[in-house]
Amino acid sequence: MNALDLSRWQFGITTVYHFIFVPLTIGMAVLVASMQTAWHLSGNETYLRMTKFFGKLFLINFAMGVVTGIVQEFQFGMNWSDYSRFVGDVFGAPLAMEGLLAFFLESTFLGLWIFGWNRLSPRLHLATIWLAAIGTTLSAYFILAANSWMQHPVGYRINPETNRAELTDIWAVLTNSTTLVTFPHVLFGAFITAAGFLIGVSAWHLARGNETGLFRRAMRIGLIVSLASGIGVAVTGDVQGRIMTEQQPMKMAAAEALYETSGPASFSLFTLGTPDGDEELWSLRVPHVLSFMATGDPNGTVEGINDLQKEYVEKYGPGDYRPSIPVTYWTFRLMIGFGALASLLALVGLWLTRKGRTPGSRWFYRAALASMALPFLANAAGWIFTEMGRQPWTVYGVLRTAASVSPGVDVTTVAISLTAFTIVYAVLAGITAFIMTRHVKAGPPDLEAQKEPADTTVPALTY
């Protein structure tokens, strides 16, 4: 282990931990706003109680997302100063927009929503949660624009005097083709995460016979959103796979551990073989699927790792341009598998709750509660695949990871910060789990008990 390895581990751990909260925040913001809209239009207090119950869980998650997100930006200066120096002019622009526009929008109107109950008019109060949800979504867009530039750099030039990337076209960065396909994919992933959370919490209460009417309705909302979002994830993922093959063919080849160029290429559901790929012991394959995923043509040709390695050596100079094949291979399948299982559960749940029914089988409630983890695992696997598949580049084809780490940071310093962050995050995880579990067990609020007492004080005389 050297400073580069430990810095990558630290950034990976903190990023995956942070992304536990991000998709749930994005999805819950829209779902809570939709619940409040349903109450506003129908006057049904069930939706109001759902809004306040799930709204508090959303706020707890939002706070943790903010705290863990701050650490991400600190690391650019701590462990990745050479990266920050090289790309700061380009990378900083969408991040500045996220902070000054999107985060300001979501935090300001979220504050108004929290303290605006019974103080703002119903329509104005409803508008605050929708504006907060819009701000959360915009925040995701700007951050994805920054990340997509690392995957497919556009709208820049290299200054020969300073050897830094300089922004030449902010519109090209914001409308990067990678961003345009990644954003809806991440958004659907956020919705399926929030829907799984609704399903799991509702299942816990329904299994105990608590608030059957309210939680059956909440579960139905979660099941519908989960199935629809699962379809959206599959469709946008298919488009994203073809864009990825055009821009980063090595990543697609690594996703299949495809060492030799093939056409048509099959997709392996499971493979046993040597780590270097020289020998395949056994595999379960589906013909033509990888060709369709990569090119849109069932008989299309997919370049192999060996040919791409030779091509990259000629283009970029000597070096190993292969990512970690076992990591990319398995995270790609885990991402697909966990997402598919979440959608399958939603389909089963919709059948069991059809025509006003409440599931009577306890196995379904146990499965629904356990399945809350599936979207989180799919999101984590997807991001690990995305970032690890880009290696050995931080900015694809422009800046290598080995040239991005801070030159003055030694192994001991990074090891101390890595240990400290891991311990602090573990403590925060325990605190968050405790607070959210206690709130879930408490159940929806009693609206009568929450009503503010009438003001009986005698107003002062004015002259």
N, C-alpha and C positions, 0 to 999 in steps of 0.2 A: 504494500500500500504506500502511495506517495500522496503529496498534497492534491494533485489532480484527482486521483481516485476518491479520496475522502471528500473533496469539494463536490464531486458529482453525487456521491452518496448523500451528502447533506442536502443538496438542492433537490434531489429526488425524493427524499423522505419528507421534507417540509412541503414540497409541491403536492405530493399525493395526499398528505394530511390536509392541506388547505382545500384541495379539491373535493374532500368529503362534504364540505359545507357549501361550496359554490353552486353545484347543480340543484341542491335542495332549496337554496335561497331563491334562485331564478324561478324554479317551478312553483314553489309555494307562494311566491309573490303574486303570480298570475292566478293561482287557484284560490287564494284567500280573497283577492279582488273579485273574482267571479262569484264566490259565495256571498260577498257583501252586495254585489249587483243583483243576485237572485233575491236576497232579502228586500232590497230597495224596490224591485219591480213587483214582487208578490206580497210583501208584507208578512210572510211566513217567518215566525220567530225562530223556527228550527234553523234556518240559514243564518240568522244573526248569532245564535249560540255556536254554530259551527265556525263562523267567522272569528269570534272571540277566542274560541278554544284553539283552533289551528293557527290563528294569528299570533298567539303568544308563543307557540312552538316555533313559528317562523322567526319571530324576533330574537329568541334565544340563539337560533342557528345563525341569524344574520350577524349578531354581535361576535360570535366566535369566528365567522368568516372574515370579518374586518380585522380582528386581532391577529389571526394567522396570516392574513394577506400582507400585513405590514412587513413581516419578516422577509417575505420574498424580495421586496425592493432593497432591503438592507444588504442582502447577499450579493447583489450586483456590485456593490462597492467593497464588500468584505473579501469575497473569494474570486470574483470575476471582474476585476478592475480593467484588465486588458480588453476584455469583451466590451465593457461599458465605454472605454475610451474609443474603441474602433467603431461601434455602431450607435453610440449615444445620440448622435444628431438625427438618426432615422428612427431608432427604437423608442426614443423618448417622446416623439411627437404623438403617437396614438396613446401612450401611457399618460401624457399630460392631458389629452382630451378626456381620457377616462376619469382622471382625478378632478379636473376643473368643471367638466360638464356632467358626465354621467353620475359619478359618485356624489357630487353636490346635489344633483336632482333627486337621487334616491334617498339620501340621508335627510335632506331638508323636508321632503314631503312625507317621509316615514315618521319623522318627529311630529309633524302636524297631524298625521293619522293617529299616532299613539295618544296625544294629548287633546285631540279634537273631538272625542266622543262627547256628545251632549253640549258641545260648545260651538261647533260649526254646523251649518245647515246640512241635512242629510245628503244633498247632491254634492255640495262642496267637499264634505268629508269623504264621500265615495271617490271623488276626483283625486283626492290626495293619495289613496292607495294605488290607484291606477297609474298615477304619475310616478310613484315610487317603483312600481313594477316596470314601467317603461325605462326608468333610469337604470334599474338592475339589468335589464336586457341590453341597453346601450353600453353599459359597463362591460358586459361580456363581449360585445362586438368589438370594442376598441382593443381589449386585451387580446382577442383572437386575431385581430389585424396585426398586432405586434408579433405574435407567435407565428402567424402565417408568413410574415416577412422573413423569419428565420428559415422556414421551410422552402419558400420560393421568393428570393429577394428581387424586388422590382422598385422602380422609381428612385434610383440612387446612382451615384457615381463615386469612384475611388479617387480621392485627391492625391495626386502623386507626390505632393510636397509633404503632406502630413500623414499619408498612408491611413486615412480615415474614410469611412463611408459617409457621404454627405447626401442629404435629402434633396432631390430634384423635383419630385412630383408626389405631393401628399395624396392626391386623388388616386394615383396608381396604387399607393400603399393601401388605402382604405377600400379600394375595389379590386384588390388582388383576387385572382380566380380561386386561389386556395382559401381565402377568407370567405368568399361567397358560397363555397360548398361546405366548409367546416362549420360556419355559424348555424345553419339550420340543423346540421347533424348534432351539434352540441346542445342546441335548444330542445330538440326532441328528446335527447338524453336527459336533460334537466326535467322535462315534464314527466318522463317515465319514472325518474327518481322520486319526485314529489308524489306522484300517483301511488307508487309502491309504499311510501310512507303513510299515506292516507289509508291504504288497504290494511297495512300491518296494525296501525293504531286502532282502526275500526274492528279488526278481527279480534284483538285483545279484549275489547269491551263486549262485543257480541258473544264471545265464548263464555262470558260471565253474566250475560243477560242484562247488561247495563245500557240504558238509553237505546233500546232496540231500534226505534223509529229513526232517530237521528243518525246512528252509526251505520244502519243499513243503507241509508241514503248517501252518507259519506263514502261508504265502500263502493256503491254503484258508480259514484263520480270517479273514484280512483280507478276502478276496473275499466271504465270506458276510456278514460284518458290514457291509461297504461297500454291498452290494446292499440288505440289510435296512434300513440307516440311510438310504439314498437314498430308499426308499419312505416311511420315516418323515418325512424332510425334506419330501417332496412333500405328504404328507397334512397335516402340521402347518402348512406354509407356506400351504396352501389356506385353512385355518381362520384363520390369522393375517391373510391378505389381506382377509378379510371384516370382521374386527375393526378392522383399520386403516382400511378404508373408512368404517366407522361413526364412528370417533373422529377420523381425520385425512383427510377426503375429498380435500383438496388434494394429499396425498402420493400417493394412488392416481391422481389425474388427471395429476400430474406424471410418474408412472411410465410412462404411455402417451403423454405430451405431448398429452393430450386437451384441446383448448381450448374446444370447444363441447360442451354436454351432449348425450349420445347414448344411445339405447336402441332396439334392442340395440347394444352397442359391440363392435367387433372388436379383436383384439390384433395389433399389428404386430411381426413378427419383425425387420424392418429397415426404416428410413425415411430418406429423403433429403429435406431441406426447408430453409426459412429458419429461423434461430435463434429468431425470435419466433413461429413456428408459423403465420404468416399464409398461407403457401403450402407445400403439400406437392408435391414434385417426383415422388417415386416411393416406393412402399412395398409390402412383402410382408405381407399380412394374413391372419389366420385369423378367420372370422366368429364372433361371439357369445362368444368366449373371455374377453374382458375383462369382459363382463357377468357371466359365470359366476364369474370370479375375485373380482369385487367384491361381488356380491350373492347368488351361489348360484343365480341364475336366468339361463339363456342369453339371455333377452329383457329382462333387467333394465336399468334406466336408470342411467347413471353420470354424475355431475355433471362439467362441464367447468371448466377453469381460469378462464375469463373470468367465468362466473357466480359461482364461488366467490370470486374476487377482489372482486367487487361486494358479495357477502354479507359478507365479512370487513371491508371498509371501513365498512359500516353498523354492524357489531357492535363492532369494535375501534378504529375511527377511521382517519384517513388513513394510507396506507402501502402498500408493495408486499409482499404476502403470498405471493408466488410463490417457491418454491425455485429453485435452478439446474436448469432443465429438461434441458439436455443431460446433466448429471451423473446426475440421478435416472433419466432414460430409459435410459442405457446401463448404469449399475451394476445396475439391476433385471434387465436381460437377461443381463449377464455372470454375475450370481449364479445365475440359472436355468441358463444354458448350461454353466458350469463344473461345477455339481453334476450335471447330466444326463450329461455326458461321463464323470465319475467312476463313475456307476452303470452306464453302458454298458460301460465297461472291465471292471467287476466281473462283469457278465453274460457277457462273452466269456471272461474268465478262468475262470469256473466251468465253462464248456463245455469249455475246453481241458484242464482238470485233472480232468475227470470220471473215475470208476472207477480211481482211483489213477494217472492219467497225469501226466507232467511235460511241460509245453510244450516242443516242439522248435524252434519258430520264434523266432529271435532278435529279430524285429520286435516280438513281444509283450513280451519283456523290456525292450526299449528304450522301448516305449510305457508299460509299467508304471512304469519308473523316472521317466520324464518326467511321468507322471500324478500323482506325489506332490504336485506343485504345485497341482493342480486344486482340492482342497478348501480349501487356504489362500487361493487367489484367490477362490473362491466366498464364503468367510467375510468376506474383506476387502471385496469388492464389496457384500455384504449389509449390513455395518455402515455403509459409506459411504452407501448408499442410505437406511438407517434414520435416520442422523443428519442428512444433508444434506436429506432430504425433509421434516424437521421445521422447517427454517428458514422464517421468520426468528425462530423461537422457541428458547430453551433449555428453558423449561417451556411446553409447548404451551398457548396461549391465556392465559397468565398473565405470563410474563416473556420479553421479547425479548432476543435475543443481544446487540444493541447496548447494552442496559442492564445487561449481566452482566459486562463486562470491567472490570478494575481501573482506577480513574480515574487513579492516579498513575503508570501504566506508559507509557513513551514508546516510539517506534518503535525507537530504538537499543537499548534494554534488551532488548526482545523479540527483535530481530534477533540480538543476541549469544547469548541463551539458545537460540534456535532453531538457530543454527549449531553451538553447542557440543553440544546434544543430538543433532543429526543426525550429527556426526562421531563422538561417543562410541558411539552406537548402531551406526554402520557398523563401528567397530572390534569391538564386542561381537559383531556378526553374523559377522564373519570368524573370531573366536576360537571361537565356538560351532560354526560350520560345520567348522572344523579338528578340534576335539575329537570331535564326533559322527562325522565321516568316518573319523577314525582308529580309533574304537571299532567302527564298522560293519565296516571292513576287517579288524580283528582277529578278528572272528567270535565264536561262542559260547565260553564258558570250558570248560577241561578240569576236570571235577569232581574227578578224582583229584589234580590238582596243587593244588586249592584246599582240600583237606582239611587240617585243623589237625593238626600232629604230636602224638603222644601225650605226655603229661606224664611225663617220666622222672626228675624230681627226687625226692629222698628227703624225705618230709614231716618237718617239725621235731617233735621229741619234746615232748609236753606233760605237765605235772605237775599 
